[in-house]
Amino acid sequence: MEYKINKSEYQMLKNILEKRVLSKDEKRVLGKIIEIYNVWDNPMTLEELAKQVSNLTQIPLDLMKAKTRKREIVVARQIYFYISRKMIAVKPNWSLKKIGATMGGRDHSTVLHGSDTIQDLISTKNKDTYNTIKYVLSNFNIDS
């Protein structure tokens, strides 16, 4: 029997994770349910995800794919890497190699490095990029 949770059930699960003390296993299972629901509720391809990040960061997609090291462009690209890497668990046809290929043929290690860089910026709340990162992630229902 298949069961799809509704929006109020989704919100209840999210509140449980945020406020109630749960074991690590309970948090992991509930977190996976929320993650799957978010992604399945809004199915997309890597290219569509890249376009959405491009729109939200106001960096043209062709610049995100370009071989440039301008800070604002690199951050937009790394945000894309971070979000797509988080979604790999529920998108079986996505891989680090495919994610990198979508951004101008970059290597899987570049995807890992970019994703880790965003995680570090979130952890340290780097004032220059933190607000941009939080804004983009909130549009994908991804908590940092």
Backbone as CSV, one residue per row, in Angstrom:
resi,resn,N_x,N_y,N_z,CA_x,CA_y,CA_z,C_x,C_y,C_z
1,MET,0.833,-1.182,0.000,0.000,0.000,0.000,0.878,1.246,0.000
2,GLU,0.661,2.115,-0.966,1.427,3.343,-1.076,0.690,4.468,-0.368
3,TYR,1.420,5.308,0.338,0.823,6.414,1.059,1.609,7.684,0.794
4,LYS,0.940,8.706,0.338,1.575,9.990,0.104,1.103,10.952,1.189
5,ILE,2.051,11.585,1.874,1.663,12.493,2.942,1.156,13.807,2.368
6,ASN,0.242,14.442,3.087,-0.283,15.732,2.634,0.543,16.864,3.240
7,LYS,0.219,18.096,2.876,1.005,19.249,3.314,1.015,19.414,4.834
8,SER,-0.110,19.182,5.499,-0.139,19.349,6.959,0.703,18.263,7.641
9,GLU,0.668,17.042,7.106,1.505,15.971,7.655,2.979,16.286,7.433
10,TYR,3.278,16.832,6.274,4.647,17.252,5.972,5.107,18.293,6.984
11,GLN,4.273,19.280,7.261,4.629,20.333,8.209,4.811,19.766,9.615
12,MET,3.953,18.817,10.000,4.088,18.182,11.316,5.432,17.454,11.422
13,LEU,5.804,16.715,10.390,7.087,16.016,10.403,8.245,16.997,10.506
14,LYS,8.149,18.078,9.775,9.197,19.097,9.813,9.301,19.699,11.212
15,ASN,8.168,19.992,11.836,8.164,20.547,13.191,8.754,19.567,14.203
16,ILE,8.441,18.285,14.042,8.992,17.267,14.943,10.517,17.288,14.868
17,LEU,11.040,17.348,13.652,12.490,17.362,13.486,13.124,18.588,14.120
18,GLU,12.450,19.734,14.003,13.029,20.980,14.476,12.923,21.146,15.992
19,LYS,11.865,20.644,16.611,11.600,20.986,18.005,11.724,19.844,18.996
20,ARG,11.424,18.641,18.589,11.377,17.524,19.521,12.704,16.784,19.565
21,VAL,13.040,16.240,20.697,14.264,15.461,20.839,13.994,14.043,20.341
22,LEU,14.733,13.639,19.332,14.579,12.310,18.746,15.935,11.619,18.702
23,SER,15.916,10.313,18.572,17.167,9.583,18.398,17.734,9.890,17.010
24,LYS,19.000,9.588,16.823,19.628,9.820,15.518,18.900,9.067,14.413
25,ASP,18.527,7.813,14.683,17.843,7.004,13.681,16.480,7.590,13.331
26,GLU,15.750,8.043,14.339,14.437,8.649,14.073,14.587,9.910,13.228
27,LYS,15.580,10.729,13.561,15.814,11.953,12.780,16.182,11.607,11.338
28,ARG,17.022,10.578,11.180,17.450,10.190,9.838,16.255,9.717,9.007
29,VAL,15.423,8.878,9.591,14.264,8.351,8.867,13.278,9.463,8.541
30,LEU,12.947,10.288,9.528,12.011,11.381,9.275,12.587,12.383,8.277
31,GLY,13.877,12.661,8.407,14.529,13.573,7.465,14.459,13.055,6.042
32,LYS,14.649,11.754,5.876,14.579,11.145,4.545,13.170,11.254,3.977
33,ILE,12.161,11.053,4.844,10.772,11.181,4.389,10.506,12.604,3.893
34,ILE,10.939,13.587,4.656,10.729,14.981,4.264,11.477,15.289,2.977
35,GLU,12.721,14.832,2.886,13.522,15.080,1.692,12.881,14.454,0.459
36,ILE,12.442,13.212,0.570,11.805,12.530,-0.552,10.532,13.247,-0.956
37,TYR,9.740,13.651,0.027,8.485,14.338,-0.291,8.752,15.638,-1.037
38,ASN,9.711,16.415,-0.556,10.024,17.681,-1.219,10.436,17.473,-2.671
39,VAL,11.320,16.524,-2.901,11.850,16.313,-4.242,10.804,15.680,-5.152
40,TRP,10.056,14.696,-4.664,9.048,14.059,-5.492,7.899,15.001,-5.782
41,ASP,7.620,15.897,-4.859,6.554,16.869,-5.062,6.921,17.840,-6.177
42,ASN,8.205,18.016,-6.438,8.677,18.945,-7.446,9.787,18.269,-8.260
43,PRO,9.422,17.279,-9.096,10.452,16.576,-9.858,11.116,17.503,-10.875
44,MET,12.419,17.362,-11.034,13.143,18.201,-11.975,14.373,17.478,-12.479
45,THR,14.930,18.006,-13.554,16.173,17.483,-14.097,17.321,18.347,-13.594
46,LEU,18.535,17.882,-13.826,19.706,18.677,-13.442,19.712,20.025,-14.162
47,GLU,19.335,20.017,-15.421,19.315,21.260,-16.198,18.274,22.234,-15.634
48,GLU,17.104,21.722,-15.254,16.073,22.586,-14.661,16.538,23.155,-13.327
49,LEU,17.218,22.331,-12.540,17.762,22.800,-11.270,18.784,23.909,-11.511
50,ALA,19.653,23.708,-12.488,20.663,24.719,-12.817,19.997,26.033,-13.231
51,LYS,18.927,25.946,-14.030,18.204,27.159,-14.443,17.580,27.868,-13.255
52,GLN,17.027,27.103,-12.320,16.421,27.714,-11.135,17.465,28.412,-10.275
53,VAL,18.602,27.772,-10.073,19.679,28.403,-9.301,20.167,29.654,-10.025
54,SER,20.275,29.571,-11.326,20.678,30.722,-12.125,19.708,31.889,-11.933
55,ASN,18.417,31.605,-12.003,17.408,32.659,-11.814,17.469,33.249,-10.416
56,LEU,17.603,32.401,-9.417,17.598,32.870,-8.028,18.848,33.671,-7.673
57,THR,19.986,33.310,-8.251,21.234,34.034,-7.969,21.456,35.191,-8.933
58,GLN,20.634,35.252,-9.970,20.729,36.274,-11.016,22.079,36.223,-11.744
59,ILE,22.603,35.002,-11.861,23.819,34.752,-12.644,23.386,33.943,-13.857
60,PRO,23.622,34.455,-15.077,23.199,33.710,-16.269,23.804,32.298,-16.299
61,LEU,22.999,31.353,-16.771,23.417,29.950,-16.799,24.696,29.763,-17.613
62,ASP,24.830,30.474,-18.718,26.046,30.319,-19.528,27.288,30.769,-18.761
63,LEU,27.151,31.767,-17.877,28.289,32.183,-17.050,28.577,31.152,-15.954
64,MET,27.524,30.546,-15.404,27.739,29.508,-14.395,28.515,28.336,-14.984
65,LYS,28.292,28.062,-16.267,28.971,26.942,-16.929,30.362,27.327,-17.450
66,ALA,30.646,28.611,-17.516,31.909,29.095,-18.082,33.083,28.801,-17.153
67,LYS,34.263,28.828,-17.727,35.487,28.586,-16.958,35.992,29.919,-16.401
68,THR,35.242,30.452,-15.460,35.621,31.708,-14.828,35.721,31.513,-13.328
69,ARG,36.528,32.351,-12.703,36.709,32.250,-11.247,36.200,33.492,-10.530
70,LYS,35.347,34.266,-11.192,34.764,35.426,-10.524,33.925,34.940,-9.350
71,ARG,34.119,35.541,-8.202,33.538,35.050,-6.951,32.035,34.809,-7.021
72,GLU,31.264,35.786,-7.510,29.808,35.642,-7.516,29.353,34.503,-8.435
73,ILE,30.092,34.263,-9.506,29.752,33.182,-10.434,30.122,31.828,-9.812
74,VAL,31.286,31.767,-9.177,31.722,30.533,-8.521,30.746,30.145,-7.414
75,VAL,30.300,31.111,-6.624,29.362,30.816,-5.535,28.051,30.274,-6.098
76,ALA,27.541,30.867,-7.169,26.300,30.365,-7.783,26.483,28.917,-8.245
77,ARG,27.603,28.633,-8.870,27.895,27.279,-9.334,27.993,26.314,-8.155
78,GLN,28.650,26.743,-7.089,28.813,25.890,-5.914,27.483,25.651,-5.197
79,ILE,26.597,26.640,-5.206,25.264,26.439,-4.635,24.539,25.353,-5.426
80,TYR,24.656,25.392,-6.734,24.070,24.349,-7.586,24.645,22.977,-7.209
81,PHE,25.970,22.905,-7.034,26.607,21.642,-6.651,26.050,21.160,-5.306
82,TYR,25.922,22.065,-4.349,25.456,21.715,-3.001,24.034,21.159,-3.044
83,ILE,23.137,21.861,-3.740,21.739,21.427,-3.809,21.622,20.096,-4.548
84,SER,22.276,19.984,-5.686,22.161,18.753,-6.466,22.783,17.572,-5.721
85,ARG,23.853,17.810,-4.985,24.462,16.728,-4.205,23.512,16.265,-3.100
86,LYS,22.800,17.192,-2.471,21.828,16.823,-1.439,20.694,15.990,-2.033
87,MET,20.359,16.223,-3.287,19.231,15.550,-3.917,19.597,14.189,-4.520
88,ILE,20.879,13.858,-4.588,21.311,12.586,-5.185,20.638,11.394,-4.519
89,ALA,20.425,11.456,-3.205,19.863,10.315,-2.470,18.502,9.884,-3.006
90,VAL,17.736,10.810,-3.538,16.395,10.477,-4.027,16.276,10.606,-5.539
91,LYS,17.367,10.877,-6.192,17.399,10.954,-7.656,18.408,9.922,-8.151
92,PRO,17.991,8.666,-8.298,18.940,7.596,-8.613,19.672,7.768,-9.938
93,ASN,19.128,8.550,-10.848,19.817,8.733,-12.129,20.798,9.909,-12.103
94,TRP,20.906,10.600,-10.968,21.879,11.678,-10.830,23.168,11.116,-10.243
95,SER,24.296,11.684,-10.647,25.586,11.289,-10.088,26.470,12.528,-10.041
96,LEU,27.566,12.443,-9.291,28.501,13.572,-9.229,29.056,13.887,-10.614
97,LYS,29.291,12.851,-11.391,29.812,13.034,-12.748,28.804,13.800,-13.618
98,LYS,27.515,13.419,-13.531,26.479,14.102,-14.314,26.283,15.542,-13.840
99,ILE,26.367,15.745,-12.534,26.224,17.100,-11.995,27.346,17.987,-12.541
100,GLY,28.568,17.484,-12.517,29.707,18.237,-13.052,29.589,18.481,-14.544
101,ALA,29.107,17.475,-15.264,28.946,17.612,-16.715,27.947,18.718,-17.057
102,THR,26.930,18.874,-16.237,25.921,19.916,-16.476,26.525,21.310,-16.339
103,MET,27.573,21.446,-15.558,28.220,22.740,-15.354,29.504,22.848,-16.163
104,GLY,29.407,22.639,-17.434,30.551,22.848,-18.318,31.592,21.746,-18.284
105,GLY,31.183,20.530,-17.955,32.106,19.399,-17.997,33.063,19.333,-16.821
106,ARG,32.654,19.831,-15.682,33.523,19.778,-14.513,33.591,18.369,-13.930
107,ASP,34.695,18.095,-13.259,34.982,16.784,-12.676,34.170,16.557,-11.400
108,HIS,33.973,15.289,-11.042,33.219,14.964,-9.825,33.882,15.553,-8.580
109,SER,35.208,15.644,-8.582,35.903,16.201,-7.415,35.623,17.700,-7.275
110,THR,35.381,18.380,-8.371,35.001,19.794,-8.328,33.624,19.944,-7.695
111,VAL,32.732,19.017,-8.013,31.393,19.021,-7.408,31.511,18.837,-5.899
112,LEU,32.299,17.874,-5.479,32.497,17.626,-4.045,33.090,18.850,-3.351
113,HIS,34.124,19.424,-3.953,34.785,20.591,-3.361,33.816,21.776,-3.267
114,GLY,33.077,22.030,-4.338,32.126,23.147,-4.338,31.034,22.971,-3.307
115,SER,30.520,21.767,-3.205,29.482,21.465,-2.222,30.015,21.635,-0.801
116,ASP,31.216,21.132,-0.555,31.832,21.276,0.766,32.108,22.744,1.102
117,THR,32.478,23.527,0.104,32.730,24.952,0.313,31.463,25.655,0.778
118,ILE,30.329,25.354,0.150,29.059,25.964,0.564,28.709,25.529,1.978
119,GLN,28.913,24.250,2.291,28.643,23.775,3.651,29.497,24.538,4.664
120,ASP,30.768,24.778,4.330,31.648,25.546,5.220,31.161,26.982,5.373
121,LEU,30.734,27.597,4.275,30.237,28.975,4.337,28.968,29.060,5.183
122,ILE,28.122,28.042,5.091,26.909,28.007,5.911,27.298,27.868,7.383
123,SER,28.245,26.997,7.659,28.663,26.758,9.045,29.270,27.999,9.690
124,THR,30.060,28.734,8.923,30.733,29.917,9.469,29.902,31.180,9.310
125,LYS,28.782,31.069,8.582,27.901,32.214,8.321,28.680,33.391,7.728
126,ASN,29.495,33.070,6.720,30.262,34.077,6.002,29.337,35.184,5.525
127,LYS,29.577,36.405,5.975,28.631,37.498,5.735,28.454,37.843,4.260
128,ASP,29.461,37.615,3.442,29.371,37.991,2.032,28.435,37.092,1.237
129,THR,28.379,35.814,1.572,27.602,34.895,0.759,26.486,34.179,1.512
130,TYR,26.486,34.264,2.830,25.525,33.518,3.649,24.082,33.832,3.272
131,ASN,23.721,35.096,3.131,22.330,35.465,2.821,21.897,34.947,1.454
132,THR,22.785,35.007,0.483,22.479,34.484,-0.849,22.225,32.981,-0.780
133,ILE,23.096,32.270,-0.074,22.957,30.827,0.053,21.640,30.479,0.730
134,LYS,21.341,31.123,1.849,20.101,30.846,2.581,18.873,31.136,1.717
135,TYR,18.908,32.219,0.953,17.785,32.571,0.083,17.544,31.474,-0.958
136,VAL,18.588,31.039,-1.616,18.447,30.015,-2.658,17.976,28.700,-2.041
137,LEU,18.583,28.291,-0.933,18.204,27.022,-0.300,16.760,27.045,0.171
138,SER,16.300,28.179,0.664,14.904,28.259,1.141,13.919,28.050,-0.001
139,ASN,14.307,28.413,-1.206,13.444,28.202,-2.374,13.356,26.733,-2.780
140,PHE,14.259,25.914,-2.264,14.234,24.481,-2.557,13.830,23.660,-1.332
141,ASN,13.351,24.327,-0.282,12.980,23.652,0.964,14.128,22.815,1.508
142,ILE,15.339,23.357,1.420,16.511,22.669,1.949,17.036,23.472,3.116
143,ASP,17.116,22.822,4.273,17.693,23.463,5.446,19.187,23.268,5.401
144,SER,19.917,24.267,5.817,21.367,24.172,5.807,21.896,23.409,6.991
